[in-house]
């Protein structure tokens, strides 16, 4: 990563956001920032400003609440995302989805590639598309390459639900929403999810709503 410029438009934008204080408002689907490829981070934010921005992303993610948040979701088109998942789920869900706790991580300029051919399909939601979920088939295992907030290289393999989080947040940085990859017939409101589709896996929803699922890995 390069050295920060004295003053960039993105730095000014971040300073304006942070001046308000508290969790930031989350940009919702329909805003063009969610459909643009985010700018690679190359020192546009000086280290103290980057640290403040990352901490505010974390606060915003917690307040939502969510398990990941990308900078474009607060209106900043930079390739930065944060993830953290305490995974407070029943054992049946943990086993079915491979959902295990993930510590707080900062992903700078992340990119992923599949490991193997396995696919897994589950209901997925997004803080920028409130009130709805849909089934998305994603790579069951991915290799993530990124940097952390201190400029240290990250090269790690994720599987199960953590792999899904990595893919979801990295997609945001490419202007991709989960709905672009979803089985559209699976789209369900929060009410329908609570009343009908709370199972650990989406097989019942697939049969009732008429959509396909990938073959088991």
CORCORHU-V940651 format. One record per helix or strand. SS is the DSSP state (H for helix, E for strand). FROM is the first residue (numbers start at 1). LEN is the number of residues. If there is no record, write none. Layout:
# CORCORHU-V940651
((SS FROM LEN) (SS FROM LEN))
This chain:
# CORCORHU-V940651
((H 9 12) (H 32 4) (E 39 1) (H 47 18) (E 68 3) (H 71 4) (E 78 1) (E 80 6) (H 91 7) (E 102 13) (E 119 7) (E 132 8) (E 141 7) (E 153 7) (H 160 14) (H 178 4) (E 182 1) (H 184 3) (E 188 2) (H 190 6) (H 203 7))
